[in-house]
Amino acid sequence: MTSVILFGACIEGVVLRDKFGEGVHGNLVIGTLAWPSPWVIVIGSFFSTCGAGLQSLTGAPRLMQAIAKDGIVPALSDRILIASLDAVAPILSMALSFLGMSLCLTLMFICSWYYAIIAMLIAGSIYKYIEFAGAEKEWGDGIRGLSLSAARYALMRLEEGQPHTKNWRPQLLTLVSTDSEQNIEQPRLLSLTNQLKAGKGLTIVGTALVGSYLENQEQTQRAEQALRKLMETEKVKGFCQVTVSSNLRDATSHLLQASGLGGLKHNAVLVSWPRNWRQGDEHQTWRNFVELVRETTAASLAMLVPKNIAAFPSNGERFTEGHIDVWRKCKIRIFTVAQLDDNSIQMKKDLTTFLYHLRIEALVEVVEMHDSDISAYTYEKTLVMEQRSQMLKQINLSKNEREREIQSITDSSRGSIRRKNPAAVTTQLSVTEEPAADSKEEKPEEEVEHR
């Protein structure tokens, strides 16, 4: 408002009321006040208009696409909108480059057509000479410096911590192993990685070597080259990393902890199922795998464990047999279980609101169950835990390791129960404290009997 008042105070009212601008010879009123030339206003207005147009070109489709997805304007639901800057940038760059080239060539031939031809011949000769002779000195790459500066700025702005549920995407850390010649033993893991990520997001491919880094530096370089070559073959866009330690367990742990930079870190681990883990001479293989599962759980990371990964097809294979089932125009249904005394209507409303914030279109159904049915479900979960205990016995875990594994499952289950019903857990703890005191008093008698 102040700028408008000051601008109006600089010009007389008669000039402002001049409809056709005869008092300023048909020029812009603000141009007469500009210094050093009225063209400053014209050029500034032109670039401002171009900037507003580019902003509308990149921002307006995103806004319209969001409106179409939310169903606010039904007429936009069936329209295809370009809302990706990566899709708009090549078209815009090519159009502007072609326009600039056309204007330059036109002005050159308008001024003097024979000088234009001579200049083009000289420029072509210089280009061919440099291409034939080659540059003898390296003057550095300015674009690389700008890229590093932009990458550092982006990493500093990237927030660390857990992202919003709507923005969560799997950022993979793919763990592979190498043989004595530093060749990758699970190349199909990278085929699966490529099909999961499709070249988007963060992908880190890592391997661990046993030994000293000073003594195995050459093997480390060969392993890194093998990773890069395989990533290029499988068209995996990402980074590779090799760690060396005195044992394989520590090297894998270092790789799990140190991969990534700042907020650009992995949130999921992809590793193949250990081979020949039932054999007695391969006991260290499944021990390392179990420790990796525990460390991944402690780091709150997702874990993907494909089995028989060697049978997975590579990206170059083409199938002539088989079928692909495609489901179209299907709706998602989400069921939640409630007890008879729960507020089913409020539960359905809360879950529907949560799905709306995640932009998930689904039909919510609340199933009311009796306590006896829920008890049967709890009994089934107990059987699953017993089966897992039997599996732990089959892989020859020691007694302490089995108890620690089962205790971790029990602790996680109790934690979920406390979050759901803290009052009942408090009552249960107060009841169980009294037998604990009695057990301490009876302990000397038990020791006497054992003696």
DOZASE-698119 format. One record per residue (C-alpha): x, y, z; residue number from 0; residue in three letters. Coordinates in steps of 0.05 Angstrom, whole numbers, plus 5000, padded with zeros to 4 digits. Example, Ala and Ser with C-alpha at 12.3 -4.5 7.8 and 13.67 -1.06 7.14 Angstrom:
> 5246:4910:5156:0:ALA
> 5273:4979:5143:1:SER
END
This chain:
> 5000:5000:5000:0:MET
> 5057:5048:5016:1:THR
> 5090:5036:4948:2:SER
> 5024:5050:4912:3:VAL
> 5015:5116:4950:4:ILE
> 5086:5139:4937:5:LEU
> 5081:5119:4864:6:PHE
> 5017:5160:4857:7:GLY
> 5049:5219:4892:8:ALA
> 5104:5222:4839:9:CYS
> 5056:5235:4781:10:ILE
> 5006:5290:4772:11:GLU
> 4932:5274:4771:12:GLY
> 4923:5301:4701:13:VAL
> 4972:5250:4673:14:VAL
> 4939:5193:4711:15:LEU
> 4871:5213:4683:16:ARG
> 4898:5215:4611:17:ASP
> 4863:5155:4581:18:LYS
> 4905:5149:4517:19:PHE
> 4971:5172:4546:20:GLY
> 4980:5232:4500:21:GLU
> 5015:5270:4556:22:GLY
> 5073:5221:4555:23:VAL
> 5071:5209:4480:24:HIS
> 5038:5141:4486:25:GLY
> 5093:5112:4530:26:ASN
> 5087:5077:4597:27:LEU
> 5077:5124:4655:28:VAL
> 5125:5085:4699:29:ILE
> 5175:5085:4641:30:GLY
> 5181:5160:4645:31:THR
> 5204:5153:4717:32:LEU
> 5253:5096:4704:33:ALA
> 5328:5108:4702:34:TRP
> 5369:5106:4659:35:PRO
> 5320:5085:4605:36:SER
> 5246:5066:4598:37:PRO
> 5270:4999:4570:38:TRP
> 5288:4978:4641:39:VAL
> 5214:4971:4657:40:ILE
> 5199:4935:4591:41:VAL
> 5255:4884:4600:42:ILE
> 5238:4873:4674:43:GLY
> 5164:4862:4657:44:SER
> 5183:4812:4603:45:PHE
> 5227:4770:4649:46:PHE
> 5176:4774:4705:47:SER
> 5122:4749:4658:48:THR
> 5167:4692:4635:49:CYS
> 5181:4672:4707:50:GLY
> 5108:4672:4725:51:ALA
> 5093:4630:4663:52:GLY
> 5146:4578:4681:53:LEU
> 5120:4575:4752:54:GLN
> 5050:4563:4727:55:SER
> 5075:4511:4678:56:LEU
> 5108:4470:4733:57:THR
> 5064:4484:4793:58:GLY
> 4994:4488:4764:59:ALA
> 4993:4415:4738:60:PRO
> 5013:4389:4807:61:ARG
> 4956:4429:4839:62:LEU
> 4906:4405:4788:63:MET
> 4929:4333:4795:64:GLN
> 4920:4336:4870:65:ALA
> 4850:4365:4861:66:ILE
> 4834:4309:4811:67:ALA
> 4859:4254:4858:68:LYS
> 4818:4280:4916:69:ASP
> 4756:4281:4872:70:GLY
> 4739:4354:4888:71:ILE
> 4725:4368:4814:72:VAL
> 4697:4304:4783:73:PRO
> 4709:4330:4712:74:ALA
> 4785:4328:4723:75:LEU
> 4786:4255:4747:76:SER
> 4793:4226:4676:77:ASP
> 4843:4277:4650:78:ARG
> 4918:4263:4643:79:ILE
> 4960:4319:4672:80:LEU
> 5035:4329:4668:81:ILE
> 5056:4341:4740:82:ALA
> 5128:4317:4737:83:SER
> 5183:4368:4730:84:LEU
> 5228:4315:4699:85:ASP
> 5177:4306:4642:86:ALA
> 5168:4381:4631:87:VAL
> 5242:4401:4634:88:ALA
> 5266:4365:4570:89:PRO
> 5208:4393:4529:90:ILE
> 5220:4463:4555:91:LEU
> 5295:4460:4547:92:SER
> 5291:4435:4475:93:MET
> 5239:4487:4457:94:ALA
> 5280:4545:4486:95:LEU
> 5345:4519:4454:96:SER
> 5313:4512:4386:97:PHE
> 5282:4581:4392:98:LEU
> 5348:4613:4411:99:GLY
> 5385:4578:4355:100:MET
> 5333:4600:4304:101:SER
> 5336:4673:4327:102:LEU
> 5412:4674:4324:103:CYS
> 5415:4645:4254:104:LEU
> 5361:4691:4230:105:THR
> 5397:4753:4256:106:LEU
> 5463:4730:4227:107:MET
> 5435:4722:4157:108:PHE
> 5394:4786:4161:109:ILE
> 5457:4826:4178:110:CYS
> 5502:4794:4125:111:SER
> 5491:4725:4095:112:TRP
> 5563:4715:4071:113:TYR
> 5594:4735:4138:114:TYR
> 5546:4686:4171:115:ALA
> 5569:4629:4126:116:ILE
> 5643:4647:4139:117:ILE
> 5631:4649:4215:118:ALA
> 5597:4581:4213:119:MET
> 5654:4551:4173:120:LEU
> 5706:4578:4222:121:ILE
> 5668:4552:4282:122:ALA
> 5660:4483:4250:123:GLY
> 5734:4480:4233:124:SER
> 5755:4497:4305:125:ILE
> 5708:4444:4332:126:TYR
> 5735:4390:4286:127:LYS
> 5807:4409:4301:128:TYR
> 5796:4404:4376:129:ILE
> 5760:4338:4367:130:GLU
> 5817:4310:4324:131:PHE
> 5876:4336:4365:132:ALA
> 5845:4328:4434:133:GLY
> 5855:4371:4495:134:ALA
> 5925:4364:4525:135:GLU
> 5908:4398:4591:136:LYS
> 5852:4386:4640:137:GLU
> 5823:4452:4666:138:TRP
> 5773:4420:4712:139:GLY
> 5698:4415:4709:140:ASP
> 5657:4473:4735:141:GLY
> 5593:4434:4730:142:ILE
> 5621:4382:4778:143:ARG
> 5635:4436:4830:144:GLY
> 5564:4463:4822:145:LEU
> 5536:4393:4829:146:SER
> 5575:4381:4893:147:LEU
> 5551:4447:4921:148:SER
> 5479:4431:4903:149:ALA
> 5484:4361:4933:150:ALA
> 5512:4388:4998:151:ARG
> 5457:4440:5002:152:TYR
> 5403:4387:4990:153:ALA
> 5433:4340:5043:154:LEU
> 5435:4396:5094:155:MET
> 5361:4412:5081:156:ARG
> 5341:4339:5082:157:LEU
> 5311:4325:5150:158:GLU
> 5337:4266:5190:159:GLU
> 5290:4219:5225:160:GLY
> 5228:4181:5207:161:GLN
> 5189:4210:5147:162:PRO
> 5114:4216:5144:163:HIS
> 5076:4152:5129:164:THR
> 5051:4182:5063:165:LYS
> 5123:4197:5041:166:ASN
> 5153:4130:5061:167:TRP
> 5188:4093:5005:168:ARG
> 5235:4033:5010:169:PRO
> 5307:4057:5007:170:GLN
> 5345:3992:4998:171:LEU
> 5412:3968:5025:172:LEU
> 5426:3905:4984:173:THR
> 5477:3859:5017:174:LEU
> 5514:3811:4972:175:VAL
> 5573:3765:4983:176:SER
> 5636:3752:4941:177:THR
> 5680:3692:4929:178:ASP
> 5755:3687:4933:179:SER
> 5762:3723:4866:180:GLU
> 5715:3780:4887:181:GLN
> 5660:3757:4841:182:ASN
> 5588:3769:4863:183:ILE
> 5554:3705:4886:184:GLU
> 5482:3731:4884:185:GLN
> 5476:3771:4819:186:PRO
> 5401:3760:4817:187:ARG
> 5393:3802:4880:188:LEU
> 5409:3863:4837:189:LEU
> 5357:3840:4786:190:SER
> 5305:3839:4841:191:LEU
> 5330:3907:4866:192:THR
> 5322:3938:4797:193:ASN
> 5251:3912:4790:194:GLN
> 5233:3936:4860:195:LEU
> 5262:4006:4853:196:LYS
> 5256:4019:4777:197:ALA
> 5315:4066:4782:198:GLY
> 5282:4112:4833:199:LYS
> 5299:4128:4905:200:GLY
> 5362:4108:4942:201:LEU
> 5397:4042:4929:202:THR
> 5462:4021:4962:203:ILE
> 5495:3955:4943:204:VAL
> 5546:3932:4994:205:GLY
> 5591:3873:5008:206:THR
> 5636:3854:5067:207:ALA
> 5707:3826:5064:208:LEU
> 5747:3791:5118:209:VAL
> 5818:3815:5134:210:GLY
> 5857:3879:5144:211:SER
> 5844:3939:5100:212:TYR
> 5918:3954:5092:213:LEU
> 5932:3884:5068:214:GLU
> 5869:3875:5026:215:ASN
> 5864:3943:4991:216:GLN
> 5872:3911:4923:217:GLU
> 5817:3861:4937:218:GLN
> 5772:3918:4960:219:THR
> 5782:3955:4895:220:GLN
> 5767:3892:4854:221:ARG
> 5704:3880:4894:222:ALA
> 5681:3952:4884:223:GLU
> 5694:3946:4809:224:GLN
> 5655:3881:4807:225:ALA
> 5596:3915:4842:226:LEU
> 5597:3974:4794:227:ARG
> 5600:3929:4733:228:LYS
> 5543:3886:4757:229:LEU
> 5501:3947:4775:230:MET
> 5513:3974:4705:231:GLU
> 5494:3907:4674:232:THR
> 5430:3902:4716:233:GLU
> 5415:3976:4706:234:LYS
> 5414:3991:4780:235:VAL
> 5421:4065:4795:236:LYS
> 5454:4076:4862:237:GLY
> 5518:4071:4902:238:PHE
> 5564:4014:4921:239:CYS
> 5603:4006:4985:240:GLN
> 5655:3955:5010:241:VAL
> 5675:3946:5083:242:THR
> 5733:3905:5110:243:VAL
> 5739:3877:5181:244:SER
> 5772:3821:5219:245:SER
> 5710:3778:5214:246:ASN
> 5649:3776:5169:247:LEU
> 5600:3790:5225:248:ARG
> 5632:3857:5244:249:ASP
> 5642:3878:5172:250:ALA
> 5567:3867:5157:251:THR
> 5549:3905:5221:252:SER
> 5592:3964:5200:253:HIS
> 5560:3964:5132:254:LEU
> 5491:3964:5163:255:LEU
> 5507:4022:5210:256:GLN
> 5551:4067:5167:257:ALA
> 5516:4065:5099:258:SER
> 5484:4130:5076:259:GLY
> 5498:4202:5092:260:LEU
> 5456:4248:5137:261:GLY
> 5382:4242:5120:262:GLY
> 5399:4202:5057:263:LEU
> 5399:4133:5091:264:LYS
> 5369:4066:5077:265:HIS
> 5306:4042:5113:266:ASN
> 5304:3970:5086:267:ALA
> 5354:3914:5080:268:VAL
> 5353:3863:5024:269:LEU
> 5393:3799:5036:270:VAL
> 5386:3728:5009:271:SER
> 5368:3667:5051:272:TRP
> 5431:3631:5074:273:PRO
> 5448:3569:5034:274:ARG
> 5463:3501:5065:275:ASN
> 5448:3527:5134:276:TRP
> 5426:3458:5158:277:ARG
> 5495:3428:5146:278:GLN
> 5542:3423:5206:279:GLY
> 5601:3456:5173:280:ASP
> 5560:3518:5155:281:GLU
> 5539:3536:5226:282:HIS
> 5572:3604:5222:283:GLN
> 5529:3623:5162:284:THR
> 5462:3619:5198:285:TRP
> 5493:3650:5261:286:ARG
> 5513:3711:5220:287:ASN
> 5443:3713:5189:288:PHE
> 5408:3710:5257:289:VAL
> 5453:3766:5283:290:GLU
> 5437:3807:5221:291:LEU
> 5362:3799:5234:292:VAL
> 5371:3822:5305:293:ARG
> 5412:3883:5286:294:GLU
> 5362:3902:5232:295:THR
> 5305:3897:5282:296:THR
> 5345:3939:5333:297:ALA
> 5356:3993:5279:298:ALA
> 5280:3994:5263:299:SER
> 5293:3975:5191:300:LEU
> 5250:3934:5145:301:ALA
> 5280:3869:5119:302:MET
> 5269:3830:5055:303:LEU
> 5295:3758:5052:304:VAL
> 5284:3725:4984:305:PRO
> 5294:3649:4982:306:LYS
> 5322:3612:4921:307:ASN
> 5344:3679:4892:308:ILE
> 5386:3642:4840:309:ALA
> 5322:3622:4804:310:ALA
> 5299:3694:4797:311:PHE
> 5300:3717:4724:312:PRO
> 5349:3770:4702:313:SER
> 5329:3835:4668:314:ASN
> 5352:3809:4600:315:GLY
> 5309:3747:4600:316:GLU
> 5244:3745:4560:317:ARG
> 5187:3698:4576:318:PHE
> 5145:3665:4522:319:THR
> 5102:3624:4569:320:GLU
> 5060:3637:4631:321:GLY
> 5006:3686:4649:322:HIS
> 5001:3752:4685:323:ILE
> 4936:3764:4723:324:ASP
> 4914:3837:4721:325:VAL
> 4857:3861:4766:326:TRP
> 4823:3924:4743:327:ARG
> 4769:3967:4775:328:LYS
> 4776:3930:4841:329:CYS
> 4766:3962:4909:330:LYS
> 4807:3954:4972:331:ILE
> 4772:3929:5034:332:ARG
> 4803:3937:5103:333:ILE
> 4775:3898:5162:334:PHE
> 4787:3915:5235:335:THR
> 4767:3873:5295:336:VAL
> 4729:3903:5354:337:ALA
> 4699:3875:5417:338:GLN
> 4626:3881:5433:339:LEU
> 4636:3938:5483:340:ASP
> 4678:3980:5434:341:ASP
> 4651:4039:5396:342:ASN
> 4650:4009:5326:343:SER
> 4623:4072:5293:344:ILE
> 4679:4115:5320:345:GLN
> 4731:4063:5301:346:MET
> 4706:4062:5230:347:LYS
> 4705:4138:5227:348:LYS
> 4777:4144:5254:349:ASP
> 4804:4092:5206:350:LEU
> 4769:4124:5147:351:THR
> 4799:4192:5165:352:THR
> 4868:4161:5171:353:PHE
> 4863:4129:5102:354:LEU
> 4839:4194:5072:355:TYR
> 4901:4230:5098:356:HIS
> 4943:4176:5065:357:LEU
> 4905:4184:4999:358:ARG
> 4882:4111:5001:359:ILE
> 4813:4096:4974:360:GLU
> 4787:4035:5012:361:ALA
> 4723:4008:5042:362:LEU
> 4728:4001:5118:363:VAL
> 4691:3945:5154:364:GLU
> 4689:3935:5229:365:VAL
> 4679:3863:5252:366:VAL
> 4653:3854:5323:367:GLU
> 4677:3790:5356:368:MET
> 4662:3756:5422:369:HIS
> 4716:3745:5474:370:ASP
> 4716:3671:5459:371:SER
> 4733:3683:5386:372:ASP
> 4789:3730:5406:373:ILE
> 4815:3677:5455:374:SER
> 4816:3626:5398:375:ALA
> 4858:3675:5357:376:TYR
> 4906:3683:5416:377:THR
> 4912:3607:5421:378:TYR
> 4930:3604:5347:379:GLU
> 4984:3656:5356:380:LYS
> 5012:3615:5414:381:THR
> 5017:3555:5368:382:LEU
> 5055:3598:5318:383:VAL
> 5105:3616:5373:384:MET
> 5113:3542:5390:385:GLU
> 5128:3526:5317:386:GLN
> 5180:3581:5316:387:ARG
> 5211:3552:5378:388:SER
> 5216:3484:5344:389:GLN
> 5249:3517:5284:390:MET
> 5300:3550:5330:391:LEU
> 5316:3482:5358:392:LYS
> 5326:3453:5288:393:GLN
> 5379:3505:5270:394:ILE
> 5420:3482:5331:395:ASN
> 5415:3546:5373:396:LEU
> 5441:3541:5443:397:SER
> 5393:3544:5502:398:LYS
> 5411:3616:5519:399:ASN
> 5403:3639:5447:400:GLU
> 5334:3605:5443:401:ARG
> 5311:3637:5507:402:GLU
> 5336:3705:5484:403:ARG
> 5300:3698:5417:404:GLU
> 5234:3677:5450:405:ILE
> 5241:3731:5503:406:GLN
> 5247:3784:5449:407:SER
> 5181:3760:5418:408:ILE
> 5148:3760:5486:409:THR
> 5172:3830:5503:410:ASP
> 5146:3858:5437:411:SER
> 5078:3824:5449:412:SER
> 5074:3851:5520:413:ARG
> 5093:3920:5495:414:GLY
> 5035:3920:5446:415:SER
> 4987:3897:5502:416:ILE
> 5011:3953:5547:417:ARG
> 4997:4004:5493:418:ARG
> 4927:3977:5482:419:LYS
> 4905:3966:5555:420:ASN
> 4953:3998:5605:421:PRO
> 4903:3993:5664:422:ALA
> 4898:3917:5659:423:ALA
> 4973:3909:5655:424:VAL
> 4982:3951:5718:425:THR
> 4933:3907:5755:426:THR
> 4968:3845:5730:427:GLN
> 5036:3870:5752:428:LEU
> 5010:3886:5822:429:SER
> 4983:3816:5829:430:VAL
> 5046:3782:5804:431:THR
> 5091:3820:5852:432:GLU
> 5065:3782:5914:433:GLU
> 5084:3712:5889:434:PRO
> 5152:3739:5872:435:ALA
> 5163:3757:5945:436:ALA
> 5139:3688:5967:437:ASP
> 5187:3655:5919:438:SER
> 5245:3692:5952:439:LYS
> 5226:3665:6020:440:GLU
> 5220:3594:5994:441:GLU
> 5286:3597:5957:442:LYS
> 5329:3573:6016:443:PRO
> 5286:3510:6023:444:GLU
> 5295:3495:5949:445:GLU
> 5370:3504:5956:446:GLU
> 5371:3456:6016:447:VAL
> 5333:3403:5975:448:GLU
> 5382:3410:5918:449:HIS
> 5441:3403:5965:450:ARG
END
